[in-house]
Amino acid sequence: MSSEWKIYRTRFLIRAKQLTEPLRFVDFLGREHHGRPGDYLVETSDGVQRIASREIFEDIYVAMGPAELKKPAMRQTDFSLAQGSSASTSATAS
């Protein structure tokens, strides 16, 4: 179907892999996506997938290296309140 996942970035990190054969799928909103060999399957941090044409993808994104097999979890951040107590929030990527 496609080559290995790699990490790319613009303002946001995405995962993408270049297609080696045609790919067609319907996303969770019911939109049909079509890709040709050379196009890229792109996955955003919230798991949404789409197809990007090779020409546009390679003009916009810069490769950063191979993706991990498992998506990295987001860092936990502590926010201190004025009275010295703290609340903690964390998010994980699916």
C-alpha positions, 0 to 999 in steps of 0.5 A: 500500500505505502511506504513507512510513516515519517514525521513532517512539520509546517506549523503543526506536526503530522505523520505521512507516508508516500503511497506506492499504489492507489488508495481510496477511502471514506473519512469519518465525515463521509468524504471520499479521498483518492490517492495515486502512487507518489501522493501522500497519506497525511495523518494529523495529531487528532487522527484525521487522515487525508490525501495530499498530492505529491506536488503540494505536499513536497512544497509545504512539508519538511521531513524531520525523520522516521515516526515512532511505531507508537504515537508519542503522548503529549507532555503533562503541563502544570499550571500554578495558580496565584494562591500557590495551588496547582492544577494539572492537565494532560492530553494523549494522542490517540 
